[in-house]
Amino acid sequence: MLSVGLTGGIGAGKSEVSRLLVECGAVLIDADRIAREVVAPGTPGLAAIVRAFGPQVLAGDGSLDRPKLGSVVFADPERLAVLNAIVHPLVGARSRELETAAAEDAVVVHDVPLLAENGLAPLYDLVIVVDAAPETQLDRLVRLRGMTEEDARARMAAQATREKRLEVADIVIDNDVPLERLHRRVREVWAELERRARAPRGAPRE
């Protein structure tokens, strides 16, 4: 099995790359999706959040009101740390559970938006960074996601710098290219991932 961390800045196109890797045969473990699962109604995760932040962070149907919780923690590093201390261990445990269930020769891709920010690179056999210029990210966020330029810049500024992400990369996928070239690059990367996954146990990955 090969455990791969996949990350990239907002608007870089990480979701498209993860989709293409799944088409190639990767087992995808999506940290964002798991983060929603572990705080769904009735879970210990949601109960812990309510104990920490109060029932005002719940929506009328009993689910987590994410915008309201975001408004509580966004500008308060201490409250954010409290939230992360609840959610991150739950996400990690569920991710390990899913990885353990994968086939022995599988390529398991962990889609982790904040991999660089949280110093998670050592958890994986290798890290793929989907890279795009900040100008490209900004254009996609405004034109494709409908954000204001101010909101887009704020979201980008809240993440790791491009340089910090590239520092943890073992493989870089340039997404400042036409879609056809991106698809070709992902296929090349997939061939390399398969080769590493099938290497004899104990053999060097490089």
N, C-alpha and C positions, 0 to 999 in steps of 0.2 A: 504494500500500500504506500502511496505517496500522498502526504498531507501538504496541501498548497494553500497559502494565504493569498487572497486576491483583494486588492484595495485600489483606491484612486480618489481624487478630489471630486467634489460634487460637480456634476456636469461633464466629467471626463469621459463618460461612456462605459463605466464599469458594468452596469446592468446588461448592456448589449454583449460585452465580452463574456460575462458569466452565462448568458443565454447560448452563445455560440459554443462555449466549452461543454455545456450540457448536451447540445446537439452532437458533439463529437463523442460523448460517452462519459463525461465527468459526473461524479456524484456531487451535487451542490448542497452545501450547508449554509443557509442564508441567515446571518446573525440578526439582521433586522426583523426577519419573519419570526425567528425564535424569540426575540425580545418581546414581540407582541404576544406570542403564545404563552410565555411564562407569567404574564400579568393579565391574562384573560379572566373574566368573571369566575369566581369559585376557586382560583388558584392561591396557593400560599404566597406567591409573589405579590398579587394584588392586595391581599390582606396585610402584608408587611408594609406596602406603600401607604395604605390607609392609616395604619398605626403611626407611620412616620410623618405624614403630611396632612392627615385629617380627611374626613369624608367629603370635603369640598372639592377634592380632585376627582370625584366620581361624576359621571354623566347620569342623566335621569334613569337610564336603563341598567345602571349598576356597573357599567364598563368604565375603564379608565378614560378620563377626559384629558387627552394628551396635550391639547393646546393650553389648558388650564395648568396642568402640571409643569409644562414648559415655561409658562410665565412665572412660576414659583422658583424654578431652579436655574433658569437661563442666566440671570445676572448675579447669582449667588453661588460661588464656588463651593462653599461648605454644604449647602443643600444639595447641590449637584453630586458632591462626593457621597452624601447619604444615599441618594438614589442609585448611584453606580454600585455602591456596596451591596445593595439589595439585588439589583438586576444582573450584574455581570457574573456572579457565581452561578446563578440559575442558567444563564445562557451558556456558560462554559460547560456545565454539567450536561445539559441537553445536547450540546455540540459533540461532546465526547461519546455520548450514548449513540448518536447517529453515526459517528465515524466508526465506532466499534462494530456496528451492524453491517458495514460495507464489506465487499469482497476483498480477499487478501491482496489481489493485484489491482485494486481500484485506484483511480486518481480522485481523491477527495478534495474538492475546492471549497474553501471556507471564504465566503463573501463577507468581508469585515470592513465596513466603511472607515472606522477609526483605528485601524491596525497600527499605523505609525504613531498616532497621538497617544495610544495606550501602551506602547512599547511591546507589542505582541509578536513581533517578527520571530523571536526565538522559539515560539510554539510550533512552527511549521518547518517542514523539510526545505521549503523554498518559498519565496514571496514574489508574486507578480504584481507590478504596479501598472495600471492603465494611466497613461500620461497624456495630457493635453495642455496647451498654453493657456494661461489665465484668461487671455482675450477670447479664446474659443469657449472656455467654460462659461464666461459671462454671457456671451452671445447665446449659447444654448439655454441657459437658465432664463434669460429674458424672452427669447424668441419662441422656445419650445415649451417651457414650463410656465410662462406667463408671470414670472416674478418682476417686480420693479428692479431697476438697476441697483438701487440702494439696498434692497433686501438681498439681492444676489451677492453683492459685494460683502455684506455682513456675514452671510452664510459661508462664503469662501474664506473670509478672514478668521472665522471661528475654527477652521480646520488647520491641520499641519501645512506648512509651506510646501511648495512643489519640491524644493531641494531636500527637505526632511523626508518626504515620501521616497524620493529617488535614492536616498542613502540606504534604505532598507531593502531595495529591490535586487533580486537575483535575476529577474527577467523583466524587461520593460516592453510594454505594448503601446506603441505610438498611435494615438487616436486623433491626431491632426491630419488624417488622410481620408481619401474617399472610402466608402463602405467596402468596395471590392478589395482594396488593399488591406483593410482591417481584417476581413474574412480570411484572406490568404495568410496574414501574419498569425492569426489565431490557429489556423491549421498547422502552421510550422511549429508553434509553441506546443500544440497538442501532441505532435509527433515526439517532441523532446520529453514531454511529461510522461508519455507512455513508455518511452525507453527507460526513463529513470524508475518508473514504478515496477518494471519487470526485471530490473537489475537484481542479481542474487543478493539475498539478505547479507548485510554487512559490507557489501561492495560500496565503494565511494559513489556518491550521487553525482559528483561533477563529471 
